[in-house]
Amino acid sequence: MTDKLKAFHGLTAVPFSKAVGTPHLFQGASHNELLARLEMALSMDDLALVTGMSGTGKSSALRRFIDALDPTTHPWAYVTAEHYKIGDLCKQILQGLKITPPFHGNAALTKLKQEIEKRYKEKNAKPVIIIDEAQDLPPDTLLSLKTLTNYEMDSRPKLLIVLSGHNELAATLGMVRFESLARRIRIRCRVEPLALEETSRYIVHQLENCGSRKPIFAEEAI
């Protein structure tokens, strides 16, 4: 059925699939703003916050961001949050950085901090840790993220943690309990849904990436 669909419309692939290569991802104005703010955070901060409704393209924009990183100077780890304790979260991050994590959570936290320090001293590298669906992290784990950004008297950030999640994440960080963590987040970006004109361009963009050379949808349908 899929082959018949492609043949009928002259397509090389099925459009609107999740399996879209990074170079072909559509970028709306809100996504461009997010990328600009993350670039700023990369050079000067250790924490950044990305929020938005489900389906607004946060994860796609983050894919584009990490694909543009130089793995030598900015090795990265992408973690989808669950109900992790800080030690378990550190294990996931270590695996993302291609480092075998120790069994115990406290040891994983220590090893991750040592690895960040080592890469900073030896290669002047600043790892990027993206924690997606961060609203699912327990409160204690969120608060414990500060321990990853504390390095003695050195004020230069040695890693960048990007917390990405639904709008409720921003509301959570606005609570008094999280004030000390929220104060450290200077770069924030809320990804908005595509506007009508952007949605029209998105549809055309998706179809053209799949080989379409003629209109498939009527303007009224779009």
Residue frames as a rotation matrix with the C-alpha (Angstrom) as fourth column:
MET 1
0.564 0.826 0.000 0.00
0.826 -0.564 0.000 0.00
0.000 0.000 -1.000 0.00
THR 2
0.421 -0.508 -0.751 2.87
0.164 -0.772 0.614 2.35
-0.892 -0.382 -0.242 0.84
ASP 3
-0.641 -0.708 0.297 4.56
0.379 0.046 0.924 1.68
-0.668 0.705 0.239 -2.49
LYS 4
-0.139 0.687 0.713 1.31
0.977 -0.023 0.213 2.37
0.163 0.726 -0.668 -4.34
LEU 5
0.746 0.408 -0.527 0.92
0.552 -0.821 0.147 5.66
-0.373 -0.401 -0.837 -2.46
LYS 6
-0.011 -0.850 -0.527 4.44
0.050 -0.527 0.849 6.77
-0.999 -0.017 0.048 -3.37
ALA 7
-0.706 -0.266 0.656 4.09
0.606 0.252 0.755 5.70
-0.366 0.930 -0.017 -6.98
PHE 8
0.229 0.904 0.361 0.74
0.973 -0.222 -0.063 7.46
0.023 0.366 -0.930 -7.39
HIS 9
0.929 0.151 -0.338 2.10
0.221 -0.959 0.178 10.80
-0.297 -0.240 -0.924 -6.14
GLY 10
0.629 -0.746 0.219 5.62
0.213 -0.106 -0.971 10.41
0.748 0.657 0.092 -7.53
LEU 11
0.724 -0.319 0.612 7.23
-0.683 -0.459 0.568 10.33
0.099 -0.829 -0.550 -4.08
THR 12
-0.056 -0.832 -0.553 10.52
-0.366 0.532 -0.763 8.76
0.929 0.159 -0.334 -3.04
ALA 13
-0.898 -0.168 -0.406 9.44
0.307 0.421 -0.854 8.37
0.315 -0.891 -0.327 0.61
VAL 14
0.144 0.972 -0.184 6.35
0.837 -0.020 0.547 8.69
0.528 -0.233 -0.817 2.77
PRO 15
-0.352 -0.302 0.886 6.06
-0.021 -0.944 -0.330 12.31
0.936 -0.135 0.326 3.98
PHE 16
0.270 0.442 0.856 5.51
-0.754 -0.455 0.473 13.47
0.598 -0.773 0.210 7.58
SER 17
0.592 -0.172 -0.787 7.55
0.380 0.921 0.084 10.59
0.711 -0.349 0.611 8.97
LYS 18
0.951 -0.310 0.022 9.53
-0.140 -0.364 0.921 10.88
-0.277 -0.878 -0.389 12.21
ALA 19
0.316 -0.875 0.366 12.56
0.646 0.481 0.593 9.44
-0.695 0.049 0.717 10.41
VAL 20
0.939 -0.021 0.344 13.62
0.239 -0.678 -0.695 12.73
0.247 0.734 -0.632 8.84
GLY 21
0.071 -0.992 -0.101 17.34
0.944 0.100 -0.315 13.45
0.322 -0.073 0.944 8.51
THR 22
0.037 -0.102 -0.994 18.59
0.731 -0.675 0.097 16.46
-0.681 -0.731 0.049 10.42
PRO 23
-0.891 -0.429 -0.147 19.42
0.232 -0.710 0.665 18.51
-0.390 0.558 0.733 7.29
HIS 24
-0.706 0.668 0.234 15.79
0.270 -0.052 0.962 18.15
0.655 0.742 -0.143 6.16
LEU 25
-0.309 0.603 -0.736 14.10
0.931 0.035 -0.363 19.20
-0.193 -0.797 -0.572 9.40
PHE 26
0.177 0.466 0.867 11.80
0.568 -0.767 0.297 22.19
0.803 0.440 -0.401 9.06
GLN 27
-0.621 -0.422 -0.661 12.71
0.782 -0.395 -0.483 25.25
-0.057 -0.816 0.575 11.14
GLY 28
0.483 0.789 0.379 10.10
0.716 -0.605 0.347 27.77
0.503 0.104 -0.858 12.19
ALA 29
0.230 -0.374 0.899 10.84
-0.237 -0.917 -0.321 31.12
0.944 -0.139 -0.299 13.81
SER 30
0.776 0.122 0.619 10.56
-0.627 0.030 0.779 29.66
0.076 -0.992 0.099 17.30
HIS 31
0.860 -0.502 0.094 13.03
0.490 0.863 0.124 26.89
-0.143 -0.060 0.988 16.44
ASN 32
0.259 -0.783 0.566 15.54
0.512 -0.385 -0.768 29.41
0.819 0.489 0.301 15.08
GLU 33
0.404 -0.048 0.914 15.22
-0.619 -0.750 0.234 31.40
0.674 -0.660 -0.333 18.29
LEU 34
0.958 -0.028 0.285 15.86
-0.201 0.643 0.739 28.27
-0.204 -0.765 0.611 20.33
LEU 35
0.620 -0.769 0.158 19.00
0.754 0.527 -0.393 27.41
0.219 0.363 0.906 18.37
ALA 36
0.180 -0.540 0.822 20.33
0.058 -0.829 -0.557 30.95
0.982 0.148 -0.117 18.80
ARG 37
0.584 0.095 0.806 19.78
-0.739 -0.348 0.576 30.84
0.336 -0.933 -0.133 22.56
LEU 38
0.954 -0.265 0.141 21.41
0.179 0.880 0.441 27.43
-0.241 -0.395 0.886 22.89
GLU 39
0.385 -0.850 0.360 24.46
0.634 -0.040 -0.772 28.71
0.671 0.525 0.524 21.01
MET 40
0.200 -0.252 0.947 24.67
-0.486 -0.865 -0.128 31.52
0.851 -0.434 -0.296 23.53
ALA 41
0.835 0.169 0.524 24.30
-0.547 0.353 0.759 29.09
-0.057 -0.920 0.387 26.43
LEU 42
0.846 -0.529 -0.065 27.04
0.488 0.818 -0.303 26.90
0.213 0.224 0.951 24.98
SER 43
0.087 -0.875 0.476 29.56
0.386 -0.411 -0.826 29.69
0.918 0.256 0.302 25.25
MET 44
-0.487 -0.316 0.814 28.67
-0.380 -0.763 -0.524 31.14
0.786 -0.564 0.252 28.64
ASP 45
0.104 0.649 0.754 26.34
-0.983 -0.048 0.177 29.02
0.151 -0.759 0.633 30.80
ASP 46
-0.917 -0.398 0.024 25.97
-0.395 0.897 -0.199 25.63
0.057 -0.192 -0.980 32.46
LEU 47
-0.564 0.795 0.221 22.17
0.518 0.550 -0.655 25.36
-0.643 -0.255 -0.722 32.50
ALA 48
-0.869 0.402 -0.288 19.46
-0.490 -0.632 0.600 26.12
0.059 0.663 0.747 29.93
LEU 49
-0.498 0.794 0.349 15.72
0.108 0.456 -0.884 25.51
-0.861 -0.402 -0.313 29.87
VAL 50
-0.893 0.298 -0.336 13.58
-0.386 -0.126 0.914 24.58
0.230 0.946 0.227 26.86
THR 51
-0.597 0.760 0.255 9.82
0.139 0.412 -0.901 24.25
-0.790 -0.503 -0.352 27.25
GLY 52
-0.656 0.470 -0.591 6.81
-0.754 -0.377 0.537 23.91
0.029 0.798 0.602 24.98
MET 53
0.357 0.872 0.334 3.68
-0.789 0.473 -0.393 21.92
-0.501 -0.123 0.857 24.29
SER 54
-0.180 -0.338 0.924 4.02
0.133 0.922 0.363 18.36
-0.975 0.188 -0.121 23.03
GLY 55
0.291 0.280 0.915 4.54
0.865 0.332 -0.377 18.30
-0.409 0.901 -0.146 19.27
THR 56
0.909 0.067 -0.411 5.99
-0.035 -0.971 -0.235 21.80
-0.415 0.228 -0.881 18.90
GLY 57
0.800 -0.600 0.018 9.35
0.148 0.169 -0.974 20.47
0.581 0.782 0.224 17.66
LYS 58
0.721 -0.560 0.409 11.55
-0.666 -0.397 0.632 20.78
-0.191 -0.728 -0.659 20.75
SER 59
0.444 -0.551 0.707 13.24
0.073 0.808 0.584 17.44
-0.893 -0.207 0.399 20.21
SER 60
0.684 -0.169 0.710 13.75
0.729 0.164 -0.664 18.09
-0.005 0.972 0.235 16.49
ALA 61
0.811 -0.391 0.435 15.44
-0.266 -0.909 -0.321 21.43
0.521 0.145 -0.841 17.20
LEU 62
0.569 -0.618 0.543 17.63
-0.625 0.105 0.774 19.77
-0.535 -0.780 -0.326 19.84
ARG 63
0.591 -0.336 0.733 18.63
0.542 0.838 -0.053 17.15
-0.597 0.429 0.678 17.27
ARG 64
0.757 -0.291 0.585 19.77
0.422 -0.467 -0.777 19.90
0.499 0.835 -0.230 14.94
PHE 65
0.762 -0.459 0.456 21.68
-0.625 -0.706 0.334 21.57
0.169 -0.540 -0.825 17.76
ILE 66
0.472 -0.614 0.633 23.64
-0.347 0.531 0.773 18.48
-0.811 -0.584 0.038 18.81
ASP 67
0.679 -0.209 0.704 24.31
0.656 0.602 -0.454 17.39
-0.329 0.770 0.546 15.21
ALA 68
0.788 -0.369 0.493 26.14
0.082 -0.730 -0.678 20.68
0.610 0.575 -0.545 14.67
LEU 69
0.816 -0.480 0.322 28.42
-0.487 -0.270 0.831 20.18
-0.312 -0.834 -0.454 17.69
ASP 70
0.127 -0.871 -0.474 32.10
-0.641 0.293 -0.710 19.28
0.757 0.394 -0.521 17.36
PRO 71
0.858 0.306 -0.413 32.39
0.050 0.750 0.660 16.01
0.511 -0.587 0.628 19.35
THR 72
-0.071 -0.959 -0.275 35.98
0.676 0.157 -0.720 16.87
0.734 -0.237 0.637 20.26
THR 73
-0.863 -0.273 0.425 35.14
-0.037 -0.805 -0.592 20.10
0.504 -0.527 0.684 22.06
HIS 74
-0.398 0.805 0.440 31.51
-0.913 -0.301 -0.277 19.33
-0.090 -0.512 0.854 22.87
PRO 75
-0.902 0.154 -0.404 30.83
0.079 0.978 0.195 15.63
0.425 0.144 -0.894 23.44
TRP 76
-0.431 0.828 0.359 27.15
-0.864 -0.494 0.102 15.14
0.261 -0.266 0.928 24.11
ALA 77
-0.956 0.280 -0.092 24.68
0.294 0.912 -0.286 12.80
0.004 -0.300 -0.954 25.79
TYR 78
-0.468 0.880 0.088 20.93
-0.684 -0.423 0.594 12.69
0.560 0.218 0.800 25.18
VAL 79
-0.971 0.168 -0.168 18.78
0.237 0.732 -0.639 11.23
0.015 -0.661 -0.751 27.96
THR 80
-0.211 0.963 0.168 15.01
-0.195 -0.210 0.958 10.79
0.958 0.170 0.232 28.01
ALA 81
-0.725 -0.171 0.667 14.06
-0.643 -0.179 -0.745 11.38
0.247 -0.969 0.020 31.64
GLU 82
0.050 0.737 -0.674 12.18
0.223 0.650 0.727 8.91
0.973 -0.187 -0.132 33.77
HIS 83
0.889 0.297 0.348 11.73
-0.262 -0.291 0.920 8.66
0.375 -0.909 -0.180 37.52
TYR 84
0.269 -0.895 -0.356 15.51
0.471 0.444 -0.762 8.55
0.840 0.037 0.541 37.97
LYS 85
0.810 -0.302 -0.503 17.43
0.388 -0.368 0.845 9.22
-0.441 -0.879 -0.181 41.13
ILE 86
0.709 -0.547 -0.445 20.49
-0.645 -0.758 -0.095 11.40
-0.286 0.355 -0.890 40.52
GLY 87
-0.244 -0.847 0.472 22.81
-0.497 0.527 0.689 8.39
-0.833 -0.066 -0.549 40.52
ASP 88
0.032 0.348 0.937 20.71
0.592 0.749 -0.298 6.53
-0.805 0.565 -0.182 37.94
LEU 89
0.947 0.285 -0.146 20.53
0.085 -0.664 -0.743 9.67
-0.308 0.691 -0.654 35.81
CYS 90
0.309 -0.919 -0.244 24.33
-0.804 -0.390 0.449 9.95
-0.508 0.058 -0.860 35.93
LYS 91
-0.280 -0.349 0.894 24.58
0.099 0.916 0.388 6.34
-0.955 0.197 -0.222 34.73
GLN 92
0.570 0.583 0.579 22.46
0.656 0.103 -0.748 7.21
-0.495 0.806 -0.323 31.71
ILE 93
0.892 -0.281 -0.355 24.60
-0.385 -0.883 -0.270 10.27
-0.237 0.377 -0.895 31.00
LEU 94
-0.062 -0.968 0.244 27.83
-0.605 0.231 0.762 8.29
-0.794 -0.100 -0.599 31.27
GLN 95
-0.080 0.099 0.992 26.48
0.536 0.843 -0.040 5.72
-0.840 0.529 -0.121 28.82
GLY 96
0.881 0.455 0.130 25.55
0.372 -0.496 -0.785 8.56
-0.293 0.740 -0.606 26.46
LEU 97
0.624 -0.742 -0.246 29.14
-0.749 -0.657 0.083 9.79
-0.223 0.133 -0.966 26.68
LYS 98
0.669 -0.292 -0.683 30.28
-0.235 0.789 -0.567 6.22
0.705 0.540 0.459 25.87
ILE 99
-0.500 -0.747 0.438 31.70
-0.690 0.038 -0.723 5.65
0.523 -0.664 -0.534 29.35
THR 100
-0.168 0.410 -0.896 30.95
0.334 0.879 0.340 2.46
0.927 -0.243 -0.285 31.27
PRO 101
0.160 0.284 0.945 29.13
-0.678 -0.664 0.315 3.54
0.717 -0.692 0.086 34.45
PRO 102
-0.906 -0.420 0.050 29.86
-0.302 0.560 -0.771 2.03
0.296 -0.714 -0.634 37.88
PHE 103
-0.510 0.730 -0.455 27.19
0.608 0.680 0.410 -0.03
0.609 -0.067 -0.790 39.60
HIS 104
-0.157 0.432 -0.888 26.44
0.934 -0.228 -0.276 2.30
-0.321 -0.873 -0.367 42.51
GLY 105
0.628 0.559 0.541 24.67
0.716 -0.687 -0.122 5.61
0.303 0.464 -0.832 41.95
ASN 106
0.869 -0.339 -0.360 26.96
-0.021 -0.753 0.658 7.67
-0.494 -0.565 -0.661 44.19
ALA 107
-0.109 -0.951 0.289 29.97
0.363 0.233 0.902 6.30
-0.925 0.204 0.320 42.35
ALA 108
0.025 0.199 0.980 28.34
1.000 -0.004 -0.024 7.23
-0.001 0.980 -0.199 39.02
LEU 109
0.946 0.322 0.046 27.86
0.318 -0.945 0.079 10.81
0.069 -0.060 -0.996 40.18
THR 110
0.505 -0.835 -0.220 31.50
-0.117 -0.319 0.940 11.01
-0.855 -0.449 -0.259 41.28
LYS 111
-0.238 -0.617 0.750 32.76
0.667 0.458 0.588 9.43
-0.706 0.640 0.303 38.05
LEU 112
0.440 0.469 0.765 30.72
0.882 -0.384 -0.272 11.82
0.167 0.795 -0.583 35.89
LYS 113
0.977 -0.108 -0.185 32.08
-0.043 -0.945 0.324 14.85
-0.209 -0.308 -0.928 37.72
GLN 114
0.162 -0.979 0.122 35.63
0.022 0.127 0.992 13.50
-0.987 -0.158 0.042 37.40
GLU 115
-0.104 -0.152 0.983 35.13
0.916 0.371 0.154 12.88
-0.388 0.916 0.101 33.69
ILE 116
0.816 0.438 0.377 33.84
0.545 -0.799 -0.253 16.42
0.190 0.412 -0.891 33.14
GLU 117
0.777 -0.587 -0.227 36.82
-0.270 -0.636 0.723 17.84
-0.569 -0.501 -0.653 35.03
LYS 118
-0.027 -0.828 0.560 39.25
0.360 0.515 0.778 15.62
-0.933 0.222 0.284 33.11
ARG 119
0.162 0.141 0.977 37.93
0.985 0.038 -0.169 16.62
-0.061 0.989 -0.133 29.69
TYR 120
0.980 0.196 0.044 38.02
0.196 -0.981 0.007 20.28
0.045 0.002 -0.999 30.66
LYS 121
0.560 -0.822 -0.104 41.64
-0.318 -0.329 0.889 20.14
-0.765 -0.465 -0.446 31.81
GLU 122
-0.209 -0.729 0.652 43.02
0.314 0.582 0.750 17.90
-0.926 0.361 0.107 29.09
LYS 123
-0.496 0.084 0.864 41.02
0.866 0.126 0.485 18.98
-0.068 0.988 -0.135 26.03
ASN 124
-0.904 0.259 -0.339 39.27
-0.178 -0.951 -0.253 22.19
-0.388 -0.168 0.906 27.10
ALA 125
-0.739 0.663 -0.118 36.10
0.206 0.389 0.898 20.30
0.641 0.640 -0.424 26.24
LYS 126
-0.739 0.610 0.284 32.62
-0.603 -0.414 -0.681 21.22
-0.298 -0.675 0.675 27.47
PRO 127
-0.895 0.430 0.117 30.17
0.445 0.853 0.271 18.30
0.016 0.295 -0.955 27.37
VAL 128
-0.592 0.804 0.061 26.53
-0.764 -0.583 0.278 18.95
0.259 0.118 0.959 26.49
ILE 129
-0.938 0.347 -0.010 23.91
0.319 0.849 -0.422 16.96
-0.138 -0.399 -0.906 28.40
ILE 130
-0.593 0.805 0.005 20.36
-0.646 -0.480 0.593 17.11
0.480 0.348 0.805 27.08
ILE 131
-0.918 0.389 0.077 17.68
0.220 0.662 -0.717 15.82
-0.330 -0.641 -0.693 29.45
ASP 132
-0.705 0.707 -0.058 14.43
-0.365 -0.292 0.884 15.51
0.608 0.644 0.464 27.51
GLU 133
0.248 0.904 -0.349 11.03
0.133 0.325 0.936 15.10
0.960 -0.278 -0.040 29.19
ALA 134
-0.704 -0.710 -0.020 12.67
0.143 -0.113 -0.983 16.62
0.696 -0.695 0.181 32.26
GLN 135
-0.172 0.725 0.667 9.28
-0.856 -0.445 0.263 17.23
0.487 -0.526 0.697 33.88
ASP 136
0.680 0.447 -0.582 9.32
-0.202 0.877 0.437 13.50
0.705 -0.180 0.686 34.74
LEU 137
-0.384 -0.873 -0.300 12.38
0.196 0.241 -0.951 13.80
0.902 -0.424 0.078 36.99
PRO 138
0.379 0.468 -0.798 11.69
0.874 0.103 0.476 13.61
0.305 -0.878 -0.369 40.75
PRO 139
0.931 0.031 0.365 12.09
-0.049 -0.977 0.209 16.94
0.363 -0.212 -0.907 42.61
ASP 140
0.705 -0.703 0.098 15.15
-0.091 0.048 0.995 15.72
-0.704 -0.710 -0.030 44.51
THR 141
0.151 -0.650 0.745 16.86
0.876 0.438 0.204 14.74
-0.459 0.621 0.636 41.26
LEU 142
0.605 0.120 0.787 16.17
0.573 -0.752 -0.326 18.14
0.552 0.649 -0.524 39.72
LEU 143
0.953 -0.229 0.198 17.67
-0.303 -0.715 0.630 19.84
-0.002 -0.660 -0.751 42.77
SER 144
0.537 -0.782 0.318 20.69
0.222 0.494 0.841 17.54
-0.814 -0.381 0.439 42.67
LEU 145
0.671 -0.281 0.686 21.61
0.720 0.024 -0.694 18.71
0.179 0.959 0.218 39.16
LYS 146
0.904 -0.340 0.258 23.32
-0.368 -0.928 0.066 21.68
0.217 -0.154 -0.964 40.80
THR 147
0.582 -0.718 0.382 26.02
-0.166 0.355 0.920 19.32
-0.796 -0.599 0.087 42.08
LEU 148
0.418 -0.414 0.808 27.09
0.840 0.515 -0.171 18.66
-0.345 0.750 0.563 38.49
THR 149
0.595 -0.133 0.793 27.74
0.465 -0.747 -0.474 22.34
0.656 0.651 -0.383 37.91
ASN 150
0.928 -0.278 0.247 29.74
-0.367 -0.585 0.723 23.05
-0.056 -0.762 -0.645 41.09
TYR 151
0.594 -0.799 -0.087 33.50
0.645 0.539 -0.542 22.94
0.480 0.266 0.836 40.56
GLU 152
-0.111 -0.698 -0.708 35.40
0.980 -0.196 0.039 24.50
-0.166 -0.689 0.705 43.46
MET 153
-0.015 0.031 -0.999 36.28
0.287 -0.957 -0.034 28.15
-0.958 -0.288 0.005 42.86
ASP 154
-0.908 -0.348 0.233 36.33
0.296 -0.140 0.945 27.96
-0.296 0.927 0.230 39.06
SER 155
-0.232 0.864 -0.446 33.55
-0.208 -0.492 -0.845 30.16
-0.950 -0.104 0.294 37.70
ARG 156
-0.531 0.009 -0.847 33.87
-0.845 -0.079 0.529 29.02
-0.062 0.997 0.049 34.06
PRO 157
0.491 0.786 0.377 31.12
-0.715 0.610 -0.341 26.53
-0.498 -0.102 0.861 33.13
LYS 158
-0.605 -0.791 0.094 32.55
-0.649 0.557 0.518 23.10
-0.462 0.253 -0.850 32.29
LEU 159
-0.825 0.420 0.379 29.39
0.548 0.761 0.348 21.55
-0.142 0.495 -0.857 30.91
LEU 160
-0.712 0.700 -0.059 26.00
-0.695 -0.689 0.206 22.57
0.103 0.188 0.977 29.57
ILE 161
-0.800 0.574 0.176 22.85
0.463 0.777 -0.427 20.87
-0.381 -0.260 -0.887 30.86
VAL 162
-0.781 0.618 -0.088 19.78
-0.524 -0.572 0.631 21.49
0.340 0.539 0.771 28.72
LEU 163
-0.734 0.643 0.220 16.52
0.204 0.517 -0.832 20.71
-0.648 -0.566 -0.510 30.50
SER 164
-0.817 0.490 -0.303 13.75
-0.485 -0.301 0.821 20.18
0.311 0.818 0.484 27.97
GLY 165
-0.821 0.566 -0.077 10.13
0.535 0.713 -0.454 19.45
-0.202 -0.413 -0.888 28.78
HIS 166
-0.020 0.924 0.383 6.49
0.854 -0.183 0.487 20.47
0.520 0.337 -0.785 28.76
ASN 167
-0.048 0.048 0.998 5.37
-0.079 -0.996 0.044 23.88
0.996 -0.076 0.051 29.97
GLU 168
0.903 0.425 -0.065 4.73
0.005 0.142 0.990 22.43
0.430 -0.894 0.126 33.43
LEU 169
0.247 -0.897 -0.367 8.50
0.922 0.334 -0.196 22.16
0.299 -0.290 0.909 33.86
ALA 170
-0.503 -0.395 0.769 8.81
0.245 -0.918 -0.311 25.96
0.829 0.032 0.559 33.90
ALA 171
0.404 0.739 0.539 6.00
-0.428 -0.367 0.825 26.13
0.808 -0.564 0.169 36.46
THR 172
0.802 -0.167 -0.573 7.76
0.506 0.700 0.504 23.56
0.317 -0.694 0.646 38.64
LEU 173
-0.202 -0.979 -0.038 11.03
0.900 -0.170 -0.402 25.50
0.387 -0.115 0.915 38.56
GLY 174
-0.260 0.192 0.946 9.08
-0.083 -0.981 0.176 28.60
0.962 -0.033 0.271 39.57
MET 175
0.763 0.540 -0.354 8.28
0.261 0.243 0.934 27.06
0.591 -0.806 0.044 42.95
VAL 176
0.704 -0.467 0.534 10.11
-0.695 -0.608 0.384 28.33
0.145 -0.642 -0.753 46.01
ARG 177
0.752 -0.387 0.533 11.72
-0.023 0.793 0.609 24.94
-0.658 -0.471 0.588 46.55
PHE 178
0.439 -0.559 0.704 13.60
0.879 0.431 -0.206 25.24
-0.188 0.709 0.680 43.25
GLU 179
0.984 0.022 -0.175 14.64
0.001 -0.993 -0.118 28.87
-0.176 0.116 -0.977 43.61
SER 180
0.259 -0.965 -0.044 18.37
-0.367 -0.141 0.920 28.10
-0.893 -0.222 -0.390 43.95
LEU 181
-0.304 -0.321 0.897 18.29
0.632 0.636 0.442 26.02
-0.713 0.701 0.010 40.75
ALA 182
0.571 0.635 0.520 16.08
0.811 -0.339 -0.477 28.43
-0.127 0.695 -0.708 38.81
ARG 183
0.784 -0.308 -0.539 18.43
-0.161 -0.939 0.302 31.35
-0.600 -0.150 -0.786 39.57
ARG 184
-0.231 -0.959 0.164 21.18
-0.096 0.191 0.977 29.54
-0.968 0.209 -0.136 37.71
ILE 185
-0.180 0.241 0.954 19.11
0.899 0.433 0.060 29.23
-0.398 0.869 -0.295 34.53
ARG 186
-0.362 -0.028 -0.932 19.65
-0.069 -0.996 0.056 32.41
-0.930 0.084 0.359 32.54
ILE 187
-0.823 0.057 -0.565 18.92
-0.567 -0.053 0.822 31.01
0.017 0.997 0.076 29.08
ARG 188
-0.426 0.779 0.460 15.28
0.156 0.564 -0.811 30.04
-0.891 -0.273 -0.362 28.65
CYS 189
-0.832 0.216 -0.511 13.24
-0.555 -0.309 0.772 29.42
0.008 0.926 0.377 25.55
ARG 190
-0.207 0.844 0.495 9.60
-0.096 0.486 -0.869 28.49
-0.974 -0.227 -0.020 25.09
VAL 191
-0.985 -0.153 0.078 8.96
0.043 0.218 0.975 26.83
-0.166 0.964 -0.208 21.74
GLU 192
-0.268 0.933 -0.240 5.65
-0.557 -0.353 -0.752 27.94
-0.786 -0.068 0.614 20.26
PRO 193
0.129 0.397 0.909 3.48
0.539 0.741 -0.400 26.00
-0.832 0.541 -0.118 17.78
LEU 194
-0.792 -0.407 0.456 3.87
0.585 -0.289 0.758 26.82
-0.177 0.867 0.467 14.10
ALA 195
-0.392 0.646 -0.654 1.87
-0.363 -0.762 -0.535 29.78
-0.845 0.028 0.534 12.86
LEU 196
0.592 0.746 0.304 -0.55
0.010 0.370 -0.929 29.29
-0.806 0.553 0.212 9.95
GLU 197
0.752 -0.351 -0.558 1.90
-0.657 -0.327 -0.680 30.53
0.056 0.878 -0.476 7.33
GLU 198
-0.324 -0.915 0.240 4.68
-0.933 0.351 0.081 28.36
-0.158 -0.197 -0.967 8.81
THR 199
-0.084 0.383 0.920 2.40
-0.196 0.899 -0.392 25.32
-0.977 -0.213 -0.001 8.78
SER 200
0.899 0.404 -0.168 1.78
-0.204 0.045 -0.978 25.84
-0.388 0.914 0.123 5.07
ARG 201
0.346 -0.859 -0.377 5.52
-0.890 -0.174 -0.420 26.03
0.296 0.481 -0.825 4.41
TYR 202
-0.350 -0.438 0.828 6.08
-0.743 0.668 0.040 22.96
-0.570 -0.602 -0.559 6.60
ILE 203
0.472 0.615 0.632 3.67
-0.060 0.737 -0.673 20.87
-0.880 0.280 0.384 4.50
VAL 204
0.929 -0.165 -0.331 5.33
-0.355 -0.145 -0.924 21.95
0.104 0.976 -0.193 1.24
HIS 205
0.045 -0.983 0.178 8.79
-0.995 -0.060 -0.077 21.38
0.086 -0.173 -0.981 2.76
GLN 206
-0.146 -0.043 0.988 7.91
-0.480 0.876 -0.033 17.82
-0.865 -0.480 -0.148 3.85
LEU 207
0.771 0.527 0.357 6.46
0.057 0.502 -0.863 16.93
-0.634 0.685 0.357 0.46
GLU 208
0.764 -0.537 -0.358 9.41
-0.588 -0.351 -0.728 18.35
0.266 0.767 -0.584 -1.48
ASN 209
-0.168 -0.857 0.488 11.85
-0.954 0.266 0.140 16.38
-0.250 -0.441 -0.862 0.69
CYS 210
-0.115 0.217 0.969 9.98
-0.082 0.970 -0.227 13.24
-0.990 -0.106 -0.094 -0.36
GLY 211
-0.781 -0.395 0.484 10.30
0.404 0.271 0.874 14.00
-0.476 0.878 -0.052 -4.07
SER 212
0.247 0.958 0.144 7.02
0.789 -0.112 -0.605 15.81
-0.563 0.263 -0.783 -4.72
ARG 213
-0.855 -0.519 0.011 7.15
0.410 -0.663 0.627 18.14
-0.318 0.540 0.779 -7.69
LYS 214
-0.571 0.747 0.340 3.44
0.060 -0.375 0.925 18.91
0.819 0.549 0.170 -7.95
PRO 215
-0.525 0.426 0.737 0.74
-0.836 -0.423 -0.350 20.03
0.163 -0.799 0.578 -5.51
ILE 216
-0.827 0.260 -0.498 -0.92
0.272 0.961 0.050 17.20
0.492 -0.095 -0.866 -3.61
PHE 217
-0.323 0.706 -0.630 -3.17
0.868 -0.045 -0.495 19.13
-0.378 -0.707 -0.598 -1.22
ALA 218
0.219 0.493 0.842 -5.53
0.696 -0.684 0.220 21.91
0.684 0.537 -0.493 -2.22
GLU 219
-0.665 -0.478 0.573 -4.82
0.032 -0.786 -0.618 25.31
0.746 -0.392 0.538 -0.69
GLU 220
0.178 0.824 0.538 -8.11
-0.698 -0.279 0.660 25.09
0.694 -0.493 0.525 1.19
ALA 221
0.766 0.056 -0.640 -7.03
0.262 0.882 0.391 21.78
0.587 -0.468 0.661 2.75
ILE 222
-0.281 -0.942 -0.185 -3.70
0.693 -0.065 -0.718 23.23
0.664 -0.330 0.671 3.84
